[in-house]
């Protein structure tokens, strides 16, 4: 496992040496996820306040049990949206909207080889700040943020203590557990690995005859150890709550790391169109070179 992780980090170093459209898109998508997570309680749509006892539901003060029901329904609704998105775009949320996955990205950014101390400090700071924003967004569902500066000494101590524990926990997850959570422990991932995602959206491989240079960069950079060029192959049990023998595309996070690596390698060493793509597609996930050539010869 450590060896695979080291290979991924080396590929990431090469891939991230130049900017990419996915950097901007992921920044926007993660910002949107955090905004939704924070806005619902902060605007009073649903919030239980264990500090002041002022609970809210549908923008008005409400009894505790009503507000708690609203919080539960709100959280459930977010899960339902991610589940339904699987029908349309597969595990797109995992790769582009999940804050836990983003914490993992910030965590591994610290371990990319060859970082100077300023680069490492920046990576650690960004990871800590994102972890804090994530934890604060979650806490906002259960306590009015004003407790951090307006509460009694005991209340402020509890609030800052919970924030500290949450940030340390999130940061530690990103630094050490990372993608193993996605592979073996994520409850949403369990659902996705069991229910087939959309067949017309995701990572797909069009060999384009000779454009694939067989560099294996896509395999080496995959955060959950899949073979992006053959996502229909069955994946054995991965431990935890994962399910055995589901096709690789059920486990694919659709994060685009393999696409980015493929584009970079084709740019440096290859010719022709990029054979690995992410988006809507017709037909199978993989079109083999031999089958494509045979089909063309038959048409000729």
N, C-alpha and C positions, 0 to 999 in steps of 0.2 A: 504493500500500500504506500509506504514512504517513497519507494522508488518511482512508482507511477506519479505521485504528487510532485516529485522533483523534476521529472520529465515535463510535466505540465507547466511548471513554473519556468523552465528554460524556454519552452515554446512561447509562453506568454510574454517573456521578456522580448523575444524577437518580434512578436506580433504587435505588442504595444509600443514599440519604438516609433511608430508613426500613428498619427491620429486616424480615427475611423468614424464613419457615420453612426455606428452602433453606440459609441461613447455618448454622443449627444442624445440619441433616442432613449438610451437607458437612463440617463440623467432625468429627462422629462418624465418618463414612465414611473420612476421611483419617487420623484417629487409629487406626482399625482397620487400615488398610493399613500404616501405619508399625509398628504393634504386631506384625502378622504378619511383616513383613520383619525385625524385630529379634528377635522371640522365638525363631524357628527356630534361629539360630546361638547365641544366648545361653543357651538351655536345653540345648544340646548335641545337638539333633536332627541337625544337620549343620553342621560348621565345619572349615575348614582354618586352622591358626594358623601363620602364617609367622614369628611372633616366638619362641614357646617350643617349637614343634614338637609340641605336644600337640593332636592332631587328634581330632575327635569324629564319631561316626556312631551314630544311634539311642541317644543319651544315654551312650554308652560311648567310651572312648578307642579309636582305630582307626588302622591304618596310613595313611600319607598317601594312597595311591592309592584306598583304600576311602573315606576321608573326602572326597576330591576328587570321586569318583563320586557320593557322597551330595549334595554341594553342587550338582553339575551337574543331578542328578535333581530336587533341590528347586527350583532356579530354573526348570527345564523344567516342573515341575508347576504353578508359579505362572502361567507363560505358558499352559499348557493350560487352567487354570481361567478365565483371561480370554478365551481363545478360545471355550470352551464357553458362557460367559455371553452371548456374542453370539447364540447360538441362542435364549436365553430372553428377554434384555432388550436386545439390540443393543449399542451402544457405551457402555453405562451405566458401565463401569469407567473409560473415558476421562474422562468428565465428573465422576465422583464418587469414584473410588478411585486414580487415577494421581497419584503424587507429582510427576511432571514437570509435569503440567498445573497442579497447585496452586502450584508454583514460579512458573509463568507468571502466575497470578492475583496472587500477592504482588508480582511484579515490576511489573505494570501498575497495581497499587494506588498505587504511588509516583507515577505519572504522571497520576493523575486530576486534572483542572484545579481550581484554587481551594483547594488544600490549604494549611493553615497549617503553620508549620515544625514544630510539635509533632505534627501529624497525619502529616506526611511522615516525621519521625523514627520515629514508631510503626510506620508502614508498612514502612520500611526495616529496622527491628529485627525485626519479625515475619517478614519475608522471609528475613533472615539466620538467624534461629533455626530456622525450618522447614528451610531448606537444610542447616543443620548437623545437625539430627535425621535428615534423609534420608541424608546422606552417612555419618553414624555408623552408621546401620542397615545400609547396604551394606558398610561396612568390617568390621562385626562378623562377616560371613561368612568373612573372610580373616585376621583377627587378633583375639586376645583384647583387649578394651577396656582391660584393666589395664596394657597397655603404655604408656598415656598417662601413668601416674604411677609405675609400677613397673619400667619398662624401663631399660636402660642409657642413658646420655646419647645415644648414637648412635641407639638404637632409638626413644627418645622424640622425637628430632629428626625422624626419618623419619615417625613416626606423626603428629606435629603438622603436619609439612610436607604430608603427603598430605591431612590433614583440611582444611588451609588452602586447598590447591589445589582440592579438591573443592567446598568451600563457595563459593569465589570463582567457580568454573566454573558451579555451579548458580545462584548469584545473578546472574551475567552472563547466563545463559540466560534467566532470568525477566525481566531488564531489557531485553534487546534482541532475542533470537531468538523467544522466546515460542511463539505458536501456529503459526509457520511450521514448526517441528519436527513438530507434529501433522499438518500438511497435506502435508509433502513428505519427511520423513525417518524417521518413526516406523515401525519394522518391524511392530509390532502394527497400526498404522493401515493399513499396506499390506495385511495380511491382511483387515482389516475392509472396506477399499474394494473388495476383490475378491470376498469372500463375502457374500452378502446377509444382513443381520441379521434378527432376528425381525420378522415382519410385523405382529404384534399388539401390539407395545410400542414406544413412542417418542413423538416429538413429532407431534401430529396437529392438523389444522385443521378446526374445525367452524364455519362462517361464522355460524351462527345468524341467517341472513338479513341483519340490519342491525347486528349488534353489532361487527363489525370496522370500525374508523374509518379504515383505510388510512393509519395514521401512519408505517408502515415502521420503527417502533422495533425490531421483532423482527429485521428484516433488518440494521439498523445495529449491533445489539449482538452479533450472532453472531460468536464468536471465530474461526471458520474460514470466514467469508464465504459463508454459505449463505442460501437463501431459505426460512425455516422453514415458510411457508405452502404451499410447493410442493416438498416434498422428494423427489418422484418424478422431477423434472426431471433430465436427465443433466448431469453436471458435466464440463467439459473437463479435459484434463491440467493438473496444477498444478505440474509440475516434480518433480525428485527421484525418489522411488520411488512416487509416486502413479500411479494408473491412470485413464486417460481413459474418459469416458462411463458411469461407474457412477452410479446415482441419488444424489441428495443425501443421502438417508437413510443410505446406506452411509458417508458422511463425517461425518454428524452425531454430535457428542460427547455428545448428550443431557444437556448440562450444566445446562439449564434457564434460561439467561440470557434467552432469547427469551420464555419463559413469564413470567418475572419482569417483563420490560419490558412485555409485553402486559397483565398484571394491573395494573401501575401506571398505564398509559395509560388503560385502561378505567375505573379508579378516578377518575382526574383529569378525563377528557374524554368518556367514553363512557357507554353505558347497556346494560343487559342482561348476559347471561353472557359470560365470557371465551371468545373463540373459539379461542384457541391453548392446547393442553393437553399434558401429559406423563404418560404412563401406558399402561395397557392399553386397547385400543380394538378395535371390530369394524368391518369394512369398510375402505374406502380411507383413505389418509393425509389426503386433502383431499376435502371435500364442498363443491362450488361453490354459490353462492347460487342461480343460475339453475336448476341441476339439482334442488336441494332444493325450490324453489318449484314446478317442473314436477311433481315427484313428489307434492307435497301436493295440487296441483290435480287430478292424475289420481285420487288417492284420494278427493277430494271428489266 
